Amino acid sequence: MTPFESRALTAAIYLLVADGVAALYLGGLLGLPGFVLLLGLVAGSWWQEPLRRLVAPIPRLGAVLVGLAGGALVIEIATAATGILDVFTHLLVFLLLVKLYTLRSLRDARDVTFLAFFMLVAASPVTTSVVFLGLFVTFLVVGTWLLMLRHLLYEADIMAGPTGRIGREVLRLALAASVVTVLVTGLLFLLIPRVGQAALPLRSSASRMIAGFTERVQLGAFGEIEADTSVVMRVHLASLSGASGPPERLPALRWRGIAFDHFDGRVWTVSRSTLKLTLRRDRPVPFAVHRYYGGPVLTQEIYLEPIESQMIFGAPRLLQLDTRSDFVTIDDLGNVAVLLATARAHYTVESEPEMGDPRQADVADARLPHDPRWQARYTQLPAVSPRIRALAHEVTAGSRDPYDAARRLSAWLGHEIAYTRVLERPAVDDPLEDFLFVRRAGNCEYFAASLAVLLRSLQIPARVVNGFQRGEWNPYGRYYMVRLRDAHSWVEVFIDGAGWITFDPSPRAAAETVPAATPALLWLDSMRVSWYRYVVSFSLYDQLAVVETVRRSTLTWSTAALRPGAWRPGTRLAAAGLALVVALVVAVGWQRRRVGAGTGMPVFYARALRTLARRRLVPGAGETAREFAARVSAAAWAAPLAQITGAYERVRFGGAVLAPEEIAAVDAALASLALAVRAKGT
């Protein structure tokens, strides 16, 4: 029979194909046009017979199409136009279409199942979406249903009439088998050691790159800055030690990315003289980044989307970094970079947030260096307008110290200059002079660059920093959702005895009104993070932590179980209730087994019926076993069938238990019956 003669089998085939195609689209292996085109071609295979009659007069059409597709794949591999994973995907799509348009036998249905499975395999290393879990479970259920149904159709050769009823029965069995498979798979997931994401390098661009954060600050551009709401980073505040209150209530939280020390009048960059050091570790220990000054410590677990930067983000001041990479690059600006993209996707950092008045700090390692080269580096300026220098002296007149001067300049900028995302063409050549005296409006980059230049004109060391604002708090997952629109610039000023201190002159928070996400969106995002944290990013260290937790819990419970006298009243009541439930389950199961002992069909008789069904011999409605044996009796298998029927009646209706010699006789009769049926078939 063909698969199209069974409606249940046909539905299972196309459900599996749709599941595999959706997985390719989810992983970015198919674009939207390709996704729509492929769905159209898959739908067209439903009418393969009319199409086959239509193209039948065209000679060698199939060979030409196969040759063209094979040549295209060879050219794609030879020219290395795409990654190996993309080539593999195109090959899968081609083979799938060939199978769908030539679907004639039950073996073809099995091949379609394998192709759909490989589609999920191709998409698995390039997507971290929780939607993939739904696609995987769908494949598990439908694939099990399809393979069971195909086997029954192959064995019994059932025609189209009873297919729907059998399809529904097999679907229920497939659901039960899928539940068991998921449970076993979950156990293996916890037990099998993690080996990393080895399949990711198969594709040159595993997922889309997100732009927005840049590794330079350029002034003078004009136009409207787009407020992109895409989530670029999620920061889970794991713990806060050395300070009171929840960590999410820390003031002025932000996520530092990169600092700049050189300004040429329009662009802030990292100078060529910056000292860089690449650290390598041989043990899974965190990388030390900055010296600890004795303040509170904030631990952050960061999930970063792929962005066009190798920088590590974290709250200033970064103390240490724990990542999957064994190599980390650190420079004397406090910038931290990791080359391995997969290691930047999930990492943990510890920071020492700024607390209190920095003028009260007296840290020996945070003293102002006496090296004139260091002073020249952080006060370097190009030719600056005299109006800018005069403004700096005017605003800071009467300041007691550099910290007071920085506060006055930051407050003046936030009060006198307006924040805007719409940048107009500068009226003068100097973008800072235009910002401070002409337009008197700009974005955060202009505020940060102006404050740094004003401070440097007073010989106060300062540098510009790029990173992100704190973002939106998600109470369901207890983390900050940081979006592209949260990209931000601010200034770090060196205060003697306290080190580099953050100043943010931009009045952006007061000028912008950002709509909050709905509770449903926050909950869905927290589910996505949980999927990534506990499934996609589940590591060997997590496995060891689970084993240690189970070991401790087992030890605690076993110790307590040996001392029932020390149990609390509630614990005793719970233990008694559990014992009662177990006793009831055992009693009910035993009773059902007794009741069903005489009503269930013996296994040996079911085997005999399956053997006869291959010759289209099945009991009729209301027909007894003895009547069926008399109707289908033939010289070839009359004797073994009569012996099997007699044993069946004794067990089914007499409640007898066959002795070992009787079981052996029944097995011999089953073998004789199978030989007789096979001999007549030949």
ZAMARGU-4260 file (C-alpha; in steps of 0.2 Angstrom, whole numbers, plus 5000, padded with zeros to 4 digits):
<rodrens>
0) 5000/5000/5000 | 5005/5018/4998 | 5006/5031/5012 | 4992/5041/5005 | 4980/5026/5008
5) 4981/5030/5026 | 4975/5047/5032 | 4983/5045/5049 | 5000/5041/5041 | 4998/5055/5029
10) 4994/5067/5042 | 5009/5061/5053 | 5021/5063/5038 | 5016/5081/5034 | 5016/5086/5052
15) 5034/5080/5054 | 5039/5089/5038 | 5031/5105/5045 | 5040/5103/5061 | 5057/5101/5053
20) 5055/5116/5041 | 5049/5126/5056 | 5066/5121/5065 | 5076/5127/5050 | 5067/5143/5050
25) 5069/5145/5069 | 5088/5142/5068 | 5090/5155/5054 | 5095/5142/5042 | 5080/5147/5031
30) 5075/5165/5028 | 5057/5171/5027 | 5056/5170/5008 | 5064/5152/5008 | 5053/5147/5022
35) 5037/5152/5012 | 5044/5144/4996 | 5048/5128/5004 | 5031/5127/5013 | 5023/5130/4996
40) 5033/5116/4988 | 5029/5104/5002 | 5010/5108/5000 | 5012/5105/4981 | 5018/5087/4984
45) 5000/5083/4991 | 4995/5082/4973 | 5010/5072/4966 | 4999/5060/4956 | 4992/5074/4945
50) 5009/5082/4944 | 5017/5066/4939 | 5004/5064/4925 | 5007/5082/4919 | 5026/5080/4918
55) 5026/5062/4912 | 5028/5067/4893 | 5044/5077/4897 | 5058/5065/4894 | 5072/5064/4907
60) 5065/5078/4918 | 5069/5070/4934 | 5087/5067/4929 | 5089/5085/4924 | 5082/5092/4940
65) 5093/5080/4951 | 5108/5085/4940 | 5105/5103/4942 | 5103/5102/4961 | 5118/5091/4963
70) 5128/5103/4953 | 5122/5118/4963 | 5128/5109/4979 | 5145/5105/4972 | 5147/5123/4967
75) 5142/5129/4984 | 5154/5118/4992 | 5169/5122/4980 | 5166/5141/4981 | 5164/5140/5000
80) 5150/5153/4998 | 5142/5147/5014 | 5146/5137/5029 | 5146/5118/5030 | 5130/5118/5040
85) 5121/5129/5026 | 5126/5116/5013 | 5120/5102/5024 | 5103/5111/5026 | 5101/5114/5007
90) 5105/5095/5004 | 5092/5090/5017 | 5079/5101/5009 | 5083/5094/4992 | 5081/5076/4998
95) 5065/5080/5007 | 5057/5087/4992 | 5063/5072/4981 | 5055/5060/4994 | 5039/5070/4995
100) 5036/5070/4977 | 5040/5052/4975 | 5031/5046/4990 | 5025/5028/4986 | 5029/5016/4999
105) 5030/5014/5018 | 5049/5014/5017 | 5048/5032/5010 | 5038/5037/5025 | 5052/5031/5036
110) 5065/5040/5026 | 5055/5056/5028 | 5055/5054/5047 | 5074/5053/5046 | 5076/5068/5036
115) 5064/5078/5048 | 5075/5072/5062 | 5091/5078/5054 | 5083/5095/5051 | 5081/5097/5070
120) 5099/5091/5072 | 5104/5105/5060 | 5095/5118/5069 | 5099/5113/5087 | 5117/5121/5088
125) 5111/5138/5081 | 5096/5142/5091 | 5094/5144/5110 | 5075/5148/5109 | 5063/5139/5120
130) 5052/5136/5105 | 5064/5123/5100 | 5058/5113/5115 | 5041/5113/5108 | 5047/5107/5091
135) 5057/5093/5098 | 5043/5087/5109 | 5031/5088/5093 | 5044/5078/5083 | 5045/5065/5097
140) 5027/5062/5098 | 5023/5063/5080 | 5038/5053/5075 | 5034/5039/5087 | 5016/5039/5081
145) 5022/5038/5063 | 5035/5024/5065 | 5022/5013/5075 | 5008/5016/5063 | 5020/5012/5048
150) 5025/4996/5056 | 5007/4990/5059 | 5003/4994/5041 | 5018/4985/5035 | 5014/4970/5046
155) 4996/4968/5044 | 4994/4977/5027 | 4978/4985/5033 | 4968/4994/5020 | 4961/5012/5021
160) 4945/5007/5030 | 4951/5004/5048 | 4966/5016/5047 | 4958/5030/5056 | 4953/5020/5071
165) 4970/5011/5072 | 4979/5028/5069 | 4970/5035/5085 | 4975/5020/5095 | 4993/5021/5090
170) 4993/5039/5094 | 4988/5036/5112 | 5002/5023/5113 | 5014/5035/5105 | 5010/5048/5118
175) 5013/5036/5132 | 5030/5030/5124 | 5035/5049/5122 | 5032/5053/5140 | 5044/5038/5145
180) 5056/5044/5132 | 5056/5062/5139 | 5059/5055/5156 | 5074/5044/5151 | 5081/5058/5140
185) 5080/5070/5155 | 5089/5058/5166 | 5103/5055/5153 | 5104/5074/5151 | 5109/5075/5169
190) 5121/5061/5169 | 5130/5062/5153 | 5145/5074/5155 | 5145/5090/5145 | 5157/5091/5130
195) 5153/5109/5124 | 5145/5116/5109 | 5156/5107/5096 | 5144/5110/5081 | 5144/5129/5082
200) 5159/5131/5071 | 5150/5122/5057 | 5142/5138/5052 | 5151/5154/5049 | 5137/5165/5056
205) 5128/5155/5069 | 5115/5169/5072 | 5111/5187/5068 | 5123/5200/5075 | 5116/5215/5084
210) 5122/5232/5081 | 5121/5247/5093 | 5135/5246/5105 | 5151/5253/5097 | 5169/5253/5102
215) 5172/5271/5098 | 5162/5288/5101 | 5161/5299/5086 | 5154/5316/5086 | 5147/5327/5071
220) 5134/5314/5064 | 5117/5320/5062 | 5100/5312/5060 | 5088/5303/5072 | 5094/5289/5083
225) 5083/5274/5082 | 5077/5267/5099 | 5078/5248/5096 | 5069/5238/5109 | 5078/5222/5105
230) 5085/5214/5121 | 5104/5213/5120 | 5108/5207/5137 | 5101/5200/5153 | 5109/5203/5170
235) 5105/5192/5184 | 5110/5199/5201 | 5115/5183/5210 | 5121/5190/5226 | 5127/5206/5235
240) 5139/5204/5250 | 5145/5218/5261 | 5129/5229/5259 | 5112/5229/5265 | 5096/5228/5255
245) 5092/5218/5238 | 5105/5221/5224 | 5092/5228/5212 | 5090/5243/5223 | 5109/5248/5221
250) 5109/5266/5215 | 5115/5271/5197 | 5118/5253/5191 | 5125/5252/5174 | 5135/5239/5163
255) 5152/5245/5158 | 5159/5239/5142 | 5174/5249/5135 | 5184/5265/5141 | 5192/5277/5129
260) 5207/5288/5133 | 5211/5297/5117 | 5202/5312/5109 | 5206/5319/5092 | 5192/5333/5092
265) 5179/5322/5084 | 5182/5304/5089 | 5186/5295/5106 | 5196/5279/5104 | 5208/5268/5114
270) 5225/5274/5111 | 5239/5264/5103 | 5250/5265/5119 | 5237/5256/5129 | 5245/5241/5138
275) 5236/5224/5135 | 5239/5208/5143 | 5232/5191/5138 | 5229/5179/5152 | 5228/5160/5151
280) 5222/5148/5164 | 5225/5130/5166 | 5212/5127/5180 | 5193/5132/5180 | 5196/5147/5191
285) 5190/5165/5188 | 5201/5178/5180 | 5207/5192/5192 | 5203/5209/5184 | 5205/5223/5196
290) 5212/5224/5214 | 5199/5223/5228 | 5197/5240/5238 | 5187/5233/5252 | 5169/5238/5248
295) 5153/5227/5244 | 5154/5214/5231 | 5140/5212/5218 | 5139/5195/5208 | 5131/5196/5191
300) 5127/5182/5179 | 5126/5189/5162 | 5117/5182/5146 | 5123/5191/5131 | 5116/5191/5114
305) 5128/5190/5099 | 5134/5208/5096 | 5148/5215/5086 | 5160/5217/5100 | 5172/5206/5110
310) 5170/5216/5126 | 5164/5209/5143 | 5151/5219/5152 | 5148/5221/5170 | 5145/5234/5184
315) 5161/5244/5188 | 5173/5241/5196 | 5176/5223/5188 | 5185/5212/5200 | 5185/5195/5192
320) 5177/5185/5178 | 5172/5167/5176 | 5169/5162/5158 | 5171/5146/5147 | 5186/5153/5138
325) 5203/5149/5144 | 5210/5166/5137 | 5205/5183/5142 | 5213/5200/5136 | 5214/5214/5149
330) 5221/5232/5146 | 5226/5246/5158 | 5209/5255/5155 | 5200/5241/5164 | 5193/5234/5147
335) 5191/5215/5147 | 5189/5206/5130 | 5185/5187/5126 | 5188/5182/5108 | 5177/5166/5109
340) 5160/5171/5105 | 5152/5156/5114 | 5161/5161/5130 | 5153/5178/5129 | 5136/5171/5128
345) 5135/5167/5147 | 5148/5172/5160 | 5149/5178/5178 | 5157/5193/5185 | 5160/5200/5202
350) 5161/5219/5204 | 5164/5232/5218 | 5150/5245/5215 | 5153/5263/5220 | 5145/5267/5237
355) 5146/5283/5247 | 5156/5298/5246 | 5173/5294/5237 | 5182/5308/5245 | 5181/5298/5261
360) 5190/5284/5253 | 5208/5281/5257 | 5214/5266/5247 | 5233/5265/5245 | 5232/5257/5228
365) 5220/5271/5222 | 5232/5285/5224 | 5235/5298/5210 | 5251/5292/5200 | 5265/5304/5200
370) 5271/5298/5183 | 5269/5313/5171 | 5266/5301/5156 | 5250/5295/5165 | 5244/5312/5169
375) 5247/5317/5151 | 5238/5302/5144 | 5222/5306/5154 | 5222/5325/5151 | 5227/5324/5133
380) 5217/5336/5122 | 5218/5342/5104 | 5216/5361/5100 | 5201/5366/5110 | 5191/5382/5108
385) 5195/5395/5121 | 5176/5396/5125 | 5176/5378/5131 | 5191/5381/5143 | 5183/5397/5149
390) 5166/5388/5152 | 5176/5375/5163 | 5184/5388/5174 | 5168/5398/5175 | 5157/5383/5181
395) 5170/5376/5193 | 5175/5392/5201 | 5177/5390/5220 | 5178/5371/5219 | 5186/5363/5234
400) 5194/5347/5224 | 5193/5338/5208 | 5177/5328/5214 | 5168/5344/5218 | 5173/5351/5201
405) 5167/5336/5192 | 5150/5337/5201 | 5148/5355/5196 | 5151/5352/5178 | 5140/5337/5177
410) 5126/5346/5186 | 5128/5361/5174 | 5127/5350/5159 | 5112/5341/5165 | 5103/5357/5169
415) 5108/5368/5155 | 5109/5357/5140 | 5094/5347/5133 | 5094/5328/5129 | 5088/5323/5112
420) 5090/5309/5100 | 5087/5320/5084 | 5104/5327/5080 | 5105/5342/5068 | 5120/5346/5056
425) 5133/5356/5066 | 5133/5374/5063 | 5152/5376/5066 | 5167/5364/5063 | 5169/5360/5081
430) 5155/5348/5086 | 5158/5351/5105 | 5157/5370/5103 | 5142/5368/5093 | 5134/5357/5106
435) 5138/5368/5121 | 5135/5385/5113 | 5124/5384/5098 | 5112/5369/5098 | 5113/5366/5116
440) 5105/5349/5114 | 5112/5331/5110 | 5113/5313/5115 | 5123/5305/5129 | 5139/5304/5118
445) 5140/5323/5117 | 5136/5325/5136 | 5150/5312/5140 | 5163/5319/5128 | 5159/5337/5134
450) 5162/5333/5152 | 5178/5323/5149 | 5185/5338/5138 | 5180/5351/5151 | 5188/5341/5165
455) 5204/5338/5155 | 5205/5356/5151 | 5206/5358/5170 | 5220/5345/5171 | 5208/5333/5180
460) 5211/5315/5173 | 5195/5309/5164 | 5190/5296/5151 | 5174/5292/5141 | 5165/5275/5144
465) 5153/5266/5133 | 5141/5253/5140 | 5122/5251/5144 | 5110/5258/5157 | 5103/5246/5170
470) 5088/5241/5159 | 5071/5235/5165 | 5069/5224/5180 | 5061/5207/5177 | 5053/5201/5194
475) 5049/5184/5187 | 5067/5179/5184 | 5075/5193/5195 | 5086/5200/5182 | 5088/5216/5171
480) 5083/5216/5153 | 5095/5227/5144 | 5089/5233/5127 | 5099/5241/5112 | 5090/5257/5117
485) 5099/5257/5133 | 5116/5259/5125 | 5124/5274/5135 | 5140/5284/5137 | 5147/5292/5153
490) 5163/5298/5161 | 5175/5291/5173 | 5185/5303/5184 | 5201/5299/5194 | 5199/5304/5212
495) 5214/5303/5223 | 5212/5289/5236 | 5196/5281/5227 | 5202/5278/5209 | 5190/5280/5194
500) 5173/5286/5199 | 5158/5287/5188 | 5149/5303/5183 | 5134/5303/5171 | 5130/5321/5165
505) 5116/5316/5153 | 5098/5320/5159 | 5092/5305/5148 | 5082/5297/5162 | 5071/5312/5164
510) 5069/5316/5145 | 5064/5299/5140 | 5048/5290/5143 | 5050/5271/5140 | 5035/5260/5140
515) 5036/5246/5152 | 5034/5228/5146 | 5018/5219/5150 | 5018/5205/5164 | 5015/5192/5150
520) 5031/5197/5140 | 5041/5198/5156 | 5036/5180/5161 | 5039/5173/5143 | 5056/5181/5144
525) 5060/5173/5160 | 5055/5156/5153 | 5067/5159/5139 | 5081/5163/5151 | 5077/5148/5161
530) 5078/5137/5146 | 5095/5144/5141 | 5102/5143/5159 | 5096/5125/5163 | 5096/5117/5146
535) 5107/5126/5133 | 5120/5132/5145 | 5120/5117/5157 | 5138/5113/5160 | 5149/5101/5168
540) 5150/5112/5183 | 5131/5112/5184 | 5131/5093/5184 | 5143/5092/5198 | 5133/5105/5208
545) 5117/5094/5205 | 5126/5078/5211 | 5133/5087/5226 | 5115/5093/5230 | 5108/5076/5228
550) 5121/5069/5239 | 5118/5081/5253 | 5100/5079/5253 | 5101/5060/5253 | 5112/5061/5268
555) 5101/5073/5277 | 5085/5063/5274 | 5093/5046/5278 | 5100/5053/5294 | 5083/5060/5299
560) 5074/5044/5294 | 5085/5034/5306 | 5078/5044/5320 | 5059/5045/5319 | 5058/5050/5337
565) 5065/5067/5333 | 5053/5070/5319 | 5041/5085/5320 | 5022/5081/5321 | 5019/5087/5304
570) 5033/5076/5297 | 5026/5061/5306 | 5009/5065/5299 | 5016/5066/5281 | 5025/5050/5283
575) 5010/5041/5289 | 5000/5048/5275 | 5013/5043/5262 | 5013/5025/5269 | 4994/5024/5268
580) 4994/5030/5250 | 5007/5017/5245 | 4997/5003/5253 | 4982/5008/5244 | 4991/5009/5227
585) 4998/4991/5230 | 4981/4985/5236 | 4972/4992/5221 | 4985/4985/5209 | 4985/4968/5216
590) 4965/4968/5215 | 4965/4973/5197 | 4978/4960/5193 | 4967/4947/5201 | 4952/4953/5192
595) 4961/4954/5175 | 4969/4938/5176 | 4955/4929/5168 | 4949/4942/5156 | 4965/4948/5148
600) 4971/4940/5132 | 4986/4928/5134 | 5002/4934/5125 | 5004/4917/5115 | 4986/4919/5108
605) 4989/4937/5103 | 5005/4931/5093 | 4994/4917/5085 | 4982/4930/5079 | 4996/4942/5072
610) 5003/4927/5062 | 4986/4923/5055 | 4982/4941/5051 | 4997/4941/5038 | 4986/4930/5028
615) 4971/4941/5031 | 4963/4929/5043 | 4955/4939/5058 | 4941/4935/5070 | 4924/4942/5066
620) 4913/4952/5077 | 4906/4941/5091 | 4916/4926/5084 | 4923/4915/5098 | 4940/4907/5098
625) 4934/4890/5094 | 4922/4896/5080 | 4937/4906/5073 | 4948/4891/5073 | 4935/4880/5065
630) 4932/4893/5051 | 4951/4896/5046 | 4956/4878/5049 | 4966/4870/5035 | 4977/4855/5034
635) 4993/4865/5036 | 4989/4873/5052 | 4974/4865/5060 | 4983/4855/5073 | 4994/4869/5080
640) 4979/4881/5080 | 4968/4869/5089 | 4982/4866/5102 | 4984/4885/5105 | 4965/4888/5105
645) 4963/4874/5119 | 4977/4882/5129 | 4969/4899/5127 | 4952/4894/5133 | 4960/4886/5149
650) 4969/4901/5153 | 4957/4914/5148 | 4941/4906/5155 | 4947/4893/5167 | 4960/4904/5176
655) 4973/4890/5174 | 4992/4893/5175 | 5001/4884/5162 | 5015/4872/5168 | 5032/4873/5160
660) 5030/4858/5149 | 5013/4866/5143 | 5022/4882/5139 | 5035/4873/5129 | 5021/4864/5120
665) 5012/4881/5116 | 5029/4888/5110 | 5031/4873/5098 | 5013/4875/5092 | 5017/4894/5088
670) 5032/4889/5078 | 5023/4876/5068 | 5009/4889/5065 | 5021/4902/5058 | 5030/4889/5047
675) 5013/4883/5040 | 5007/4901/5036 | 5024/4906/5028 | 5024/4890/5018 | 5006/4893/5011
680) 5011/4911/5007 | 5026/4905/4996
</rodrens>
